Amino acid sequence: MHLSTRIGTAIAAGALVLTAGATAVPAQAHTTGIHDNCTKFNKRFPHGVGKRHARDRTSGTPVRNFKRSNRIYKRAVSHNSDLDRDRDRIACEQA
């Protein structure tokens, strides 16, 4: 066997091992505690967090006293999209 063939085989085997190791780990949601659920989120933001121009979609009295911050809203929803299930751009709104 030529030296170049052995080197090529070793590189291919190493790449296969690295690829198999990378895919063997299951993908998990990245949460940092506060973004786990609305109960934890509302301890920090009692009325929720929404984008600056968001309006609550509800058949009852809409929530208007939530914190308005595009940055905090985007970070929260990127960690856990379930925080804004009704997709009204307000995460974990509470009256």
N, CA, C and O atoms as CSV, one atom per row, in Angstrom:
chain,resi,resn,atom,element,x,y,z
A,1,MET,N,N,0.846,-1.168,0.000
A,1,MET,CA,C,0.000,0.000,0.000
A,1,MET,C,C,0.894,1.233,0.000
A,1,MET,O,O,1.881,1.290,0.734
A,2,HIS,N,N,0.557,2.194,-0.802
A,2,HIS,CA,C,1.342,3.416,-0.897
A,2,HIS,C,C,1.093,4.297,0.326
A,2,HIS,O,O,0.044,4.213,0.965
A,3,LEU,N,N,2.059,5.127,0.633
A,3,LEU,CA,C,1.964,6.029,1.776
A,3,LEU,C,C,0.791,6.999,1.607
A,3,LEU,O,O,0.083,7.282,2.574
A,4,SER,N,N,0.581,7.503,0.409
A,4,SER,CA,C,-0.521,8.447,0.184
A,4,SER,C,C,-1.869,7.761,0.383
A,4,SER,O,O,-2.808,8.401,0.856
A,5,THR,N,N,-1.992,6.509,0.045
A,5,THR,CA,C,-3.240,5.766,0.247
A,5,THR,C,C,-3.498,5.588,1.735
A,5,THR,O,O,-4.631,5.749,2.189
A,6,ARG,N,N,-2.457,5.254,2.504
A,6,ARG,CA,C,-2.612,5.080,3.957
A,6,ARG,C,C,-2.991,6.389,4.628
A,6,ARG,O,O,-3.825,6.393,5.533
A,7,ILE,N,N,-2.405,7.488,4.212
A,7,ILE,CA,C,-2.727,8.791,4.791
A,7,ILE,C,C,-4.171,9.167,4.460
A,7,ILE,O,O,-4.907,9.647,5.322
A,8,GLY,N,N,-4.569,8.947,3.212
A,8,GLY,CA,C,-5.943,9.248,2.800
A,8,GLY,C,C,-6.947,8.414,3.575
A,8,GLY,O,O,-7.994,8.922,3.978
A,9,THR,N,N,-6.641,7.131,3.791
A,9,THR,CA,C,-7.532,6.249,4.550
A,9,THR,C,C,-7.614,6.707,6.005
A,9,THR,O,O,-8.698,6.709,6.588
A,10,ALA,N,N,-6.503,7.090,6.589
A,10,ALA,CA,C,-6.485,7.550,7.982
A,10,ALA,C,C,-7.283,8.841,8.144
A,10,ALA,O,O,-8.002,9.008,9.129
A,11,ILE,N,N,-7.160,9.745,7.191
A,11,ILE,CA,C,-7.914,11.005,7.250
A,11,ILE,C,C,-9.403,10.734,7.125
A,11,ILE,O,O,-10.206,11.307,7.860
A,12,ALA,N,N,-9.773,9.863,6.198
A,12,ALA,CA,C,-11.183,9.530,6.004
A,12,ALA,C,C,-11.755,8.860,7.249
A,12,ALA,O,O,-12.879,9.164,7.647
A,13,ALA,N,N,-11.011,7.964,7.861
A,13,ALA,CA,C,-11.477,7.292,9.075
A,13,ALA,C,C,-11.624,8.285,10.224
A,13,ALA,O,O,-12.583,8.209,10.992
A,14,GLY,N,N,-10.688,9.207,10.343
A,14,GLY,CA,C,-10.772,10.228,11.394
A,14,GLY,C,C,-11.963,11.147,11.198
A,14,GLY,O,O,-12.624,11.521,12.166
A,15,ALA,N,N,-12.240,11.511,9.964
A,15,ALA,CA,C,-13.395,12.367,9.672
A,15,ALA,C,C,-14.688,11.640,9.980
A,15,ALA,O,O,-15.638,12.244,10.479
A,16,LEU,N,N,-14.736,10.330,9.685
A,16,LEU,CA,C,-15.932,9.545,9.970
A,16,LEU,C,C,-16.175,9.467,11.468
A,16,LEU,O,O,-17.317,9.580,11.913
A,17,VAL,N,N,-15.126,9.277,12.249
A,17,VAL,CA,C,-15.262,9.216,13.700
A,17,VAL,C,C,-15.741,10.557,14.249
A,17,VAL,O,O,-16.623,10.594,15.108
A,18,LEU,N,N,-15.169,11.659,13.761
A,18,LEU,CA,C,-15.582,12.974,14.228
A,18,LEU,C,C,-17.036,13.268,13.865
A,18,LEU,O,O,-17.779,13.835,14.665
A,19,THR,N,N,-17.433,12.882,12.661
A,19,THR,CA,C,-18.807,13.111,12.226
A,19,THR,C,C,-19.772,12.270,13.037
A,19,THR,O,O,-20.826,12.765,13.437
A,20,ALA,N,N,-19.449,11.028,13.288
A,20,ALA,CA,C,-20.324,10.157,14.066
A,20,ALA,C,C,-20.439,10.656,15.501
A,20,ALA,O,O,-21.517,10.596,16.092
A,21,GLY,N,N,-19.361,11.137,16.054
A,21,GLY,CA,C,-19.397,11.659,17.419
A,21,GLY,C,C,-20.242,12.913,17.527
A,21,GLY,O,O,-20.915,13.125,18.535
A,22,ALA,N,N,-20.213,13.742,16.503
A,22,ALA,CA,C,-20.974,14.992,16.531
A,22,ALA,C,C,-22.468,14.740,16.400
A,22,ALA,O,O,-23.264,15.463,16.997
A,23,THR,N,N,-22.865,13.735,15.634
A,23,THR,CA,C,-24.284,13.475,15.441
A,23,THR,C,C,-24.859,12.560,16.500
A,23,THR,O,O,-26.081,12.435,16.593
A,24,ALA,N,N,-24.025,11.913,17.306
A,24,ALA,CA,C,-24.511,10.999,18.333
A,24,ALA,C,C,-25.136,11.745,19.502
A,24,ALA,O,O,-25.944,11.171,20.233
A,25,VAL,N,N,-24.785,12.992,19.693
A,25,VAL,CA,C,-25.321,13.785,20.795
A,25,VAL,C,C,-26.688,14.328,20.388
A,25,VAL,O,O,-26.795,15.002,19.363
A,26,PRO,N,N,-27.751,14.049,21.176
A,26,PRO,CA,C,-29.068,14.554,20.799
A,26,PRO,C,C,-29.159,16.066,20.959
A,26,PRO,O,O,-28.569,16.647,21.870
A,27,ALA,N,N,-29.899,16.684,20.067
A,27,ALA,CA,C,-30.087,18.133,20.142
A,27,ALA,C,C,-31.046,18.445,21.276
A,27,ALA,O,O,-32.118,17.848,21.371
A,28,GLN,N,N,-30.662,19.378,22.134
A,28,GLN,CA,C,-31.493,19.768,23.263
A,28,GLN,C,C,-31.766,21.260,23.200
A,28,GLN,O,O,-30.945,22.033,22.706
A,29,ALA,N,N,-32.921,21.656,23.703
A,29,ALA,CA,C,-33.263,23.075,23.740
A,29,ALA,C,C,-32.359,23.775,24.745
A,29,ALA,O,O,-32.104,23.261,25.834
A,30,HIS,N,N,-31.884,24.938,24.370
A,30,HIS,CA,C,-31.030,25.717,25.255
A,30,HIS,C,C,-31.903,26.618,26.123
A,30,HIS,O,O,-32.541,27.546,25.626
A,31,THR,N,N,-31.926,26.339,27.406
A,31,THR,CA,C,-32.671,27.190,28.318
A,31,THR,C,C,-31.751,27.641,29.431
A,31,THR,O,O,-30.810,26.935,29.791
A,32,THR,N,N,-32.013,28.788,29.963
A,32,THR,CA,C,-31.150,29.352,31.000
A,32,THR,C,C,-31.919,29.609,32.277
A,32,THR,O,O,-31.555,30.505,33.040
A,33,GLY,N,N,-32.955,28.862,32.528
A,33,GLY,CA,C,-33.716,29.028,33.758
A,33,GLY,C,C,-34.920,29.927,33.581
A,33,GLY,O,O,-36.050,29.444,33.648
A,34,ILE,N,N,-34.724,31.207,33.359
A,34,ILE,CA,C,-35.834,32.155,33.259
A,34,ILE,C,C,-36.698,31.854,32.033
A,34,ILE,O,O,-37.891,32.158,32.040
A,35,HIS,N,N,-36.133,31.275,30.999
A,35,HIS,CA,C,-36.864,31.012,29.764
A,35,HIS,C,C,-37.512,29.626,29.732
A,35,HIS,O,O,-38.083,29.240,28.712
A,36,ASP,N,N,-37.433,28.877,30.828
A,36,ASP,CA,C,-37.998,27.533,30.845
A,36,ASP,C,C,-39.510,27.542,30.661
A,36,ASP,O,O,-40.046,26.748,29.889
A,37,ASN,N,N,-40.198,28.433,31.362
A,37,ASN,CA,C,-41.653,28.510,31.263
A,37,ASN,C,C,-42.127,29.882,31.721
A,37,ASN,O,O,-41.335,30.681,32.223
A,38,CYS,N,N,-43.425,30.159,31.548
A,38,CYS,CA,C,-43.958,31.479,31.886
A,38,CYS,C,C,-43.968,31.737,33.391
A,38,CYS,O,O,-43.879,32.890,33.812
A,39,THR,N,N,-44.074,30.703,34.199
A,39,THR,CA,C,-44.052,30.902,35.650
A,39,THR,C,C,-42.734,31.531,36.080
A,39,THR,O,O,-42.722,32.492,36.849
A,40,LYS,N,N,-41.633,30.993,35.588
A,40,LYS,CA,C,-40.318,31.556,35.915
A,40,LYS,C,C,-40.124,32.927,35.277
A,40,LYS,O,O,-39.556,33.829,35.892
A,41,PHE,N,N,-40.592,33.078,34.054
A,41,PHE,CA,C,-40.434,34.336,33.332
A,41,PHE,C,C,-41.209,35.460,34.028
A,41,PHE,O,O,-40.720,36.586,34.123
A,42,ASN,N,N,-42.421,35.151,34.516
A,42,ASN,CA,C,-43.237,36.173,35.171
A,42,ASN,C,C,-42.728,36.566,36.552
A,42,ASN,O,O,-43.162,37.585,37.088
A,43,LYS,N,N,-41.830,35.799,37.139
A,43,LYS,CA,C,-41.200,36.238,38.400
A,43,LYS,C,C,-40.331,37.461,38.139
A,43,LYS,O,O,-40.229,38.341,38.994
A,44,ARG,N,N,-39.712,37.524,36.979
A,44,ARG,CA,C,-38.857,38.658,36.617
A,44,ARG,C,C,-39.656,39.776,35.937
A,44,ARG,O,O,-39.421,40.959,36.181
A,45,PHE,N,N,-40.606,39.378,35.077
A,45,PHE,CA,C,-41.434,40.328,34.336
A,45,PHE,C,C,-42.902,39.978,34.598
A,45,PHE,O,O,-43.483,39.197,33.845
A,46,PRO,N,N,-43.517,40.538,35.651
A,46,PRO,CA,C,-44.854,40.121,36.104
A,46,PRO,C,C,-45.954,40.213,35.044
A,46,PRO,O,O,-46.900,39.427,35.090
A,47,HIS,N,N,-45.866,41.128,34.110
A,47,HIS,CA,C,-46.921,41.283,33.098
A,47,HIS,C,C,-46.461,40.847,31.713
A,47,HIS,O,O,-47.168,41.067,30.730
A,48,GLY,N,N,-45.283,40.232,31.624
A,48,GLY,CA,C,-44.744,39.770,30.355
A,48,GLY,C,C,-43.860,40.802,29.688
A,48,GLY,O,O,-43.666,41.907,30.195
A,49,VAL,N,N,-43.328,40.419,28.539
A,49,VAL,CA,C,-42.463,41.302,27.748
A,49,VAL,C,C,-42.921,41.215,26.297
A,49,VAL,O,O,-43.161,40.131,25.766
A,50,GLY,N,N,-43.035,42.379,25.672
A,50,GLY,CA,C,-43.456,42.407,24.271
A,50,GLY,C,C,-42.604,43.358,23.470
A,50,GLY,O,O,-41.834,44.148,24.014
A,51,LYS,N,N,-42.759,43.266,22.164
A,51,LYS,CA,C,-42.089,44.216,21.285
A,51,LYS,C,C,-42.693,45.598,21.499
A,51,LYS,O,O,-43.791,45.724,22.040
A,52,ARG,N,N,-41.989,46.613,21.082
A,52,ARG,CA,C,-42.393,48.001,21.359
A,52,ARG,C,C,-43.809,48.329,20.913
A,52,ARG,O,O,-44.529,49.012,21.641
A,53,HIS,N,N,-44.230,47.869,19.749
A,53,HIS,CA,C,-45.539,48.236,19.210
A,53,HIS,C,C,-46.531,47.077,19.228
A,53,HIS,O,O,-47.485,47.062,18.450
A,54,ALA,N,N,-46.310,46.112,20.108
A,54,ALA,CA,C,-47.184,44.941,20.184
A,54,ALA,C,C,-48.511,45.298,20.850
A,54,ALA,O,O,-48.585,46.183,21.703
A,55,ARG,N,N,-49.559,44.579,20.433
A,55,ARG,CA,C,-50.879,44.728,21.047
A,55,ARG,C,C,-51.392,43.342,21.378
A,55,ARG,O,O,-51.277,42.414,20.577
A,56,ASP,N,N,-51.959,43.213,22.562
A,56,ASP,CA,C,-52.468,41.932,23.031
A,56,ASP,C,C,-53.701,41.525,22.228
A,56,ASP,O,O,-54.630,42.317,22.068
A,57,ARG,N,N,-53.710,40.299,21.727
A,57,ARG,CA,C,-54.874,39.757,21.021
A,57,ARG,C,C,-55.705,38.965,22.015
A,57,ARG,O,O,-55.313,37.872,22.423
A,58,THR,N,N,-56.828,39.499,22.400
A,58,THR,CA,C,-57.698,38.810,23.336
A,58,THR,C,C,-59.137,39.256,23.117
A,58,THR,O,O,-59.394,40.335,22.584
A,59,SER,N,N,-60.065,38.411,23.536
A,59,SER,CA,C,-61.473,38.802,23.430
A,59,SER,C,C,-61.895,39.604,24.661
A,59,SER,O,O,-62.928,40.274,24.644
A,60,GLY,N,N,-61.098,39.537,25.723
A,60,GLY,CA,C,-61.382,40.290,26.942
A,60,GLY,C,C,-60.601,41.589,26.985
A,60,GLY,O,O,-60.342,42.203,25.950
A,61,THR,N,N,-60.231,42.001,28.176
A,61,THR,CA,C,-59.454,43.224,28.368
A,61,THR,C,C,-57.999,42.975,27.965
A,61,THR,O,O,-57.354,42.093,28.531
A,62,PRO,N,N,-57.478,43.721,27.012
A,62,PRO,CA,C,-56.092,43.498,26.591
A,62,PRO,C,C,-55.093,43.969,27.647
A,62,PRO,O,O,-55.333,44.942,28.362
A,63,VAL,N,N,-53.980,43.263,27.727
A,63,VAL,CA,C,-52.896,43.626,28.633
A,63,VAL,C,C,-52.132,44.784,28.012
A,63,VAL,O,O,-51.733,44.709,26.850
A,64,ARG,N,N,-51.924,45.854,28.771
A,64,ARG,CA,C,-51.193,47.014,28.253
A,64,ARG,C,C,-49.981,47.371,29.111
A,64,ARG,O,O,-49.172,48.214,28.723
A,65,ASN,N,N,-49.854,46.732,30.278
A,65,ASN,CA,C,-48.787,47.115,31.199
A,65,ASN,C,C,-47.589,46.163,31.164
A,65,ASN,O,O,-46.878,46.039,32.162
A,66,PHE,N,N,-47.355,45.495,30.044
A,66,PHE,CA,C,-46.195,44.625,29.920
A,66,PHE,C,C,-44.958,45.463,29.601
A,66,PHE,O,O,-45.069,46.581,29.099
A,67,LYS,N,N,-43.789,44.920,29.894
A,67,LYS,CA,C,-42.536,45.611,29.578
A,67,LYS,C,C,-42.340,45.584,28.069
A,67,LYS,O,O,-42.523,44.547,27.433
A,68,ARG,N,N,-41.974,46.705,27.509
A,68,ARG,CA,C,-41.766,46.817,26.066
A,68,ARG,C,C,-40.269,46.855,25.769
A,68,ARG,O,O,-39.579,47.819,26.101
A,69,SER,N,N,-39.789,45.802,25.146
A,69,SER,CA,C,-38.371,45.710,24.814
A,69,SER,C,C,-38.191,44.697,23.692
A,69,SER,O,O,-38.420,43.503,23.885
A,70,ASN,N,N,-37.785,45.167,22.533
A,70,ASN,CA,C,-37.543,44.264,21.407
A,70,ASN,C,C,-36.423,43.279,21.723
A,70,ASN,O,O,-36.516,42.100,21.383
A,71,ARG,N,N,-35.366,43.760,22.371
A,71,ARG,CA,C,-34.201,42.918,22.681
A,71,ARG,C,C,-34.569,41.781,23.624
A,71,ARG,O,O,-34.228,40.629,23.355
A,72,ILE,N,N,-35.259,42.079,24.728
A,72,ILE,CA,C,-35.614,41.046,25.702
A,72,ILE,C,C,-36.605,40.058,25.096
A,72,ILE,O,O,-36.494,38.852,25.317
A,73,TYR,N,N,-37.582,40.567,24.325
A,73,TYR,CA,C,-38.558,39.687,23.686
A,73,TYR,C,C,-37.867,38.715,22.730
A,73,TYR,O,O,-38.125,37.513,22.779
A,74,LYS,N,N,-36.998,39.223,21.867
A,74,LYS,CA,C,-36.315,38.361,20.892
A,74,LYS,C,C,-35.466,37.308,21.583
A,74,LYS,O,O,-35.446,36.153,21.158
A,75,ARG,N,N,-34.766,37.691,22.642
A,75,ARG,CA,C,-33.940,36.738,23.376
A,75,ARG,C,C,-34.796,35.649,24.014
A,75,ARG,O,O,-34.452,34.469,23.956
A,76,ALA,N,N,-35.918,36.050,24.625
A,76,ALA,CA,C,-36.790,35.084,25.290
A,76,ALA,C,C,-37.374,34.084,24.295
A,76,ALA,O,O,-37.350,32.877,24.538
A,77,VAL,N,N,-37.894,34.579,23.186
A,77,VAL,CA,C,-38.541,33.710,22.203
A,77,VAL,C,C,-37.519,32.849,21.464
A,77,VAL,O,O,-37.845,31.743,21.032
A,78,SER,N,N,-36.293,33.337,21.314
A,78,SER,CA,C,-35.273,32.510,20.669
A,78,SER,C,C,-34.886,31.330,21.554
A,78,SER,O,O,-34.515,30.272,21.045
A,79,HIS,N,N,-34.968,31.496,22.862
A,79,HIS,CA,C,-34.681,30.396,23.789
A,79,HIS,C,C,-35.863,29.442,23.904
A,79,HIS,O,O,-35.674,28.231,24.016
A,80,ASN,N,N,-37.093,29.986,23.876
A,80,ASN,CA,C,-38.281,29.151,24.059
A,80,ASN,C,C,-39.460,29.814,23.354
A,80,ASN,O,O,-40.038,30.773,23.866
A,81,SER,N,N,-39.811,29.306,22.189
A,81,SER,CA,C,-40.889,29.923,21.397
A,81,SER,C,C,-42.260,29.731,22.038
A,81,SER,O,O,-43.205,30.429,21.672
A,82,ASP,N,N,-42.394,28.804,22.986
A,82,ASP,CA,C,-43.679,28.593,23.664
A,82,ASP,C,C,-44.059,29.744,24.589
A,82,ASP,O,O,-45.196,29.800,25.058
A,83,LEU,N,N,-43.141,30.653,24.860
A,83,LEU,CA,C,-43.468,31.789,25.721
A,83,LEU,C,C,-44.467,32.730,25.052
A,83,LEU,O,O,-45.139,33.501,25.737
A,84,ASP,N,N,-44.572,32.678,23.735
A,84,ASP,CA,C,-45.553,33.494,22.999
A,84,ASP,C,C,-46.367,32.573,22.094
A,84,ASP,O,O,-46.209,32.590,20.873
A,85,ARG,N,N,-47.224,31.783,22.694
A,85,ARG,CA,C,-47.988,30.788,21.937
A,85,ARG,C,C,-49.012,31.410,21.002
A,85,ARG,O,O,-49.284,30.860,19.935
A,86,ASP,N,N,-49.587,32.553,21.383
A,86,ASP,CA,C,-50.603,33.165,20.525
A,86,ASP,C,C,-49.999,34.070,19.458
A,86,ASP,O,O,-50.735,34.654,18.662
A,87,ARG,N,N,-48.679,34.199,19.425
A,87,ARG,CA,C,-47.931,34.932,18.406
A,87,ARG,C,C,-48.374,36.389,18.249
A,87,ARG,O,O,-48.438,36.916,17.139
A,88,ASP,N,N,-48.678,37.029,19.389
A,88,ASP,CA,C,-49.065,38.445,19.335
A,88,ASP,C,C,-47.900,39.362,19.686
A,88,ASP,O,O,-48.097,40.553,19.930
A,89,ARG,N,N,-46.699,38.817,19.712
A,89,ARG,CA,C,-45.454,39.540,20.002
A,89,ARG,C,C,-45.379,40.021,21.448
A,89,ARG,O,O,-44.707,41.007,21.751
A,90,ILE,N,N,-46.093,39.298,22.354
A,90,ILE,CA,C,-45.991,39.546,23.795
A,90,ILE,C,C,-45.765,38.182,24.458
A,90,ILE,O,O,-46.607,37.289,24.353
A,91,ALA,N,N,-44.642,38.029,25.129
A,91,ALA,CA,C,-44.314,36.762,25.785
A,91,ALA,C,C,-44.855,36.757,27.209
A,91,ALA,O,O,-44.579,37.672,27.984
A,92,CYS,N,N,-45.617,35.737,27.551
A,92,CYS,CA,C,-46.122,35.490,28.896
A,92,CYS,C,C,-46.929,36.648,29.462
A,92,CYS,O,O,-46.747,37.026,30.619
A,93,GLU,N,N,-47.822,37.214,28.651
A,93,GLU,CA,C,-48.618,38.348,29.123
A,93,GLU,C,C,-49.594,37.912,30.206
A,93,GLU,O,O,-50.214,36.852,30.119
A,94,GLN,N,N,-49.716,38.752,31.228
A,94,GLN,CA,C,-50.661,38.551,32.328
A,94,GLN,C,C,-51.254,39.895,32.711
A,94,GLN,O,O,-50.584,40.927,32.672
A,95,ALA,N,N,-52.525,39.859,33.083
A,95,ALA,CA,C,-53.197,41.097,33.490
A,95,ALA,C,C,-52.691,41.606,34.816
A,95,ALA,O,O,-53.155,42.640,35.298
